[in-house]
């Protein structure tokens, strides 16, 4: 996929390209998938999902950020293959009942969003968190709902020239929670 353009700023984000690459690998979107996102902000994840999935529903509670998502989507229209619907709503309101994959880019109301994922049996759930305390609460919430498959913590550093050599500036670490609300086939066989 070509790099995406994000000419419009939402005064928050965007999710860094390296983090988006990991999110994309964990979501493993297919052309017939319906992808849902909570907290579209700049639209970086929305755009990359729309290059892979068949349908995208992105929720954003702040109208000005939703406008930024719309503008950045328009700047990438040639690479978008999905039907994209943007909704100005506070999640879990506005989330579809038929999503195959769900990304939570923010931590507001995440427990209710995870409940929705469980109720609608979302196959792939990914949540990014940048604050340690929230990561702990989110991990516990994933466990309580029997969603948790893995927690990944990573940090990216970018090189820059310093006195004729290379030094590094590091981005903030990201905690990524990955799970599924789809019943495991072995669980289904055991219950028969």
BASEPA-512073 format. One record per residue (C-alpha): x, y, z; residue in three letters. Coordinates in pm, whole numbers, always signed. Example, Ala and Ser with C-alpha at 12.3 -4.5 7.8 and 13.67 -1.06 7.14 Angstrom:
! BASEPA-512073
+1230,-450,+780,ala
+1367,-106,+714,ser
! end
This chain:
! BASEPA-512073
+0,+0,+0,unk
+124,+350,-72,unk
+188,+577,+226,unk
-120,+769,+330,unk
-147,+1148,+324,unk
-260,+1330,+638,unk
-262,+1696,+535,unk
-518,+1793,+799,unk
-438,+1807,+1171,unk
-673,+1709,+1454,unk
-451,+1849,+1731,unk
-414,+1488,+1849,unk
-253,+1184,+1690,unk
-211,+1059,+1430,unk
-118,+703,+1518,unk
+244,+671,+1407,unk
+313,+474,+1085,unk
+506,+200,+1266,unk
+223,+154,+1516,unk
-32,+148,+1233,unk
+168,-131,+1069,unk
+139,-345,+1382,unk
-231,-258,+1422,unk
-286,-363,+1060,unk
-110,-694,+1112,unk
-316,-772,+1424,unk
-645,-676,+1256,unk
-561,-883,+944,unk
-837,-714,+745,unk
-978,-895,+441,unk
-1171,-745,+147,unk
-1507,-869,+280,unk
-1452,-748,+640,unk
-1654,-480,+814,unk
-1411,-276,+1024,unk
-1526,-49,+1307,unk
-1315,+217,+1476,unk
-1371,+411,+1795,unk
-1198,+750,+1792,unk
-1111,+822,+1429,unk
-934,+1153,+1508,unk
-709,+1223,+1204,unk
-841,+921,+1016,unk
-501,+748,+985,unk
-633,+407,+1096,unk
-963,+469,+913,unk
-781,+530,+584,unk
-553,+228,+614,unk
-850,+6,+703,unk
-1043,+147,+407,unk
-759,+35,+179,unk
-810,-327,+291,unk
-1164,-388,+424,unk
-1490,-386,+233,unk
-1677,-162,+479,unk
-1556,+81,+744,unk
-1759,+246,+1019,unk
-1564,+509,+1213,unk
-1700,+670,+1528,unk
-1574,+1006,+1657,unk
-1735,+1204,+1937,unk
-1575,+1539,+1852,unk
-1726,+1701,+1538,unk
-1405,+1889,+1455,unk
-1205,+1564,+1459,unk
-1467,+1393,+1246,unk
-1427,+1677,+996,unk
-1051,+1615,+997,unk
-1114,+1246,+929,unk
-1340,+1342,+635,unk
-1077,+1579,+493,unk
-796,+1325,+522,unk
-1016,+1054,+368,unk
-1077,+1286,+72,unk
-702,+1341,+38,unk
-660,+963,+0,unk
-969,+888,-210,unk
-773,+719,-490,unk
-654,+442,-256,unk
-984,+385,-71,unk
-1164,+64,-167,unk
-1417,+35,+117,unk
-1757,+186,+171,unk
-1683,+427,+457,unk
-1939,+563,+701,unk
-1837,+824,+956,unk
-2056,+872,+1259,unk
-2049,+1154,+1512,unk
-2130,+957,+1827,unk
-2001,+867,+2170,unk
-1916,+497,+2163,unk
-2057,+245,+2207,unk
-2349,+436,+2051,unk
-2314,+428,+1676,unk
-2114,+105,+1663,unk
-2237,-151,+1411,unk
-2365,-490,+1523,unk
-2193,-677,+1240,unk
-1827,-570,+1265,unk
-1561,-832,+1199,unk
-1280,-620,+1345,unk
-1275,-335,+1595,unk
-1005,-84,+1684,unk
-1017,+136,+1992,unk
-790,+435,+1951,unk
-897,+598,+2274,unk
-976,+488,+2625,unk
-1301,+674,+2687,unk
-1588,+430,+2761,unk
-1368,+135,+2664,unk
-1548,-104,+2902,unk
-1882,-38,+2731,unk
-1718,-74,+2389,unk
-1570,-409,+2494,unk
-1914,-518,+2619,unk
-2052,-432,+2275,unk
-1771,-634,+2112,unk
-1861,-935,+2328,unk
-2236,-898,+2267,unk
-2185,-880,+1889,unk
-1902,-1138,+1879,unk
-1641,-920,+1706,unk
-1370,-1152,+1576,unk
-1068,-921,+1615,unk
-1037,-648,+1878,unk
-732,-421,+1907,unk
-689,-138,+2154,unk
-394,+101,+2173,unk
-310,+268,+2503,unk
-30,+511,+2583,unk
-77,+551,+2959,unk
+39,+275,+3192,unk
-253,+305,+3436,unk
-506,+282,+3154,unk
-318,-15,+3008,unk
-356,-198,+3339,unk
-730,-126,+3359,unk
-780,-219,+2993,unk
-590,-546,+3036,unk
-813,-636,+3329,unk
-1125,-541,+3129,unk
-1013,-765,+2839,unk
-951,-1052,+3085,unk
-1284,-1007,+3263,unk
-1461,-1042,+2928,unk
-1246,-1338,+2818,unk
-1119,-1135,+2521,unk
-746,-1118,+2589,unk
-513,-1302,+2354,unk
-202,-1089,+2397,unk
-59,-763,+2524,unk
+221,-608,+2324,unk
+434,-318,+2445,unk
+660,-151,+2195,unk
+850,+168,+2142,unk
+983,+314,+1821,unk
+1289,+537,+1798,unk
+1387,+750,+1501,unk
+1746,+831,+1414,unk
+1878,+1183,+1370,unk
+2220,+1330,+1308,unk
+2410,+1442,+1615,unk
+2768,+1571,+1584,unk
+2830,+1373,+1264,unk
+2687,+1047,+1401,unk
+2344,+898,+1454,unk
+2149,+928,+1775,unk
+1786,+839,+1845,unk
+1470,+1013,+1965,unk
+1213,+773,+2101,unk
+837,+799,+2066,unk
+618,+724,+2366,unk
+567,+352,+2424,unk
+241,+197,+2311,unk
+56,-83,+2486,unk
-153,-285,+2243,unk
-421,-522,+2363,unk
-532,-785,+2116,unk
-823,-1021,+2149,unk
-1133,-1182,+2008,unk
-1497,-1207,+2112,unk
-1565,-1492,+1873,unk
-1624,-1820,+2053,unk
-1327,-2053,+2011,unk
-1407,-2359,+1800,unk
-1259,-2586,+2067,unk
-1495,-2426,+2323,unk
-1788,-2493,+2089,unk
-1685,-2857,+2049,unk
-1650,-2902,+2427,unk
-2000,-2767,+2488,unk
-2158,-3015,+2242,unk
! end
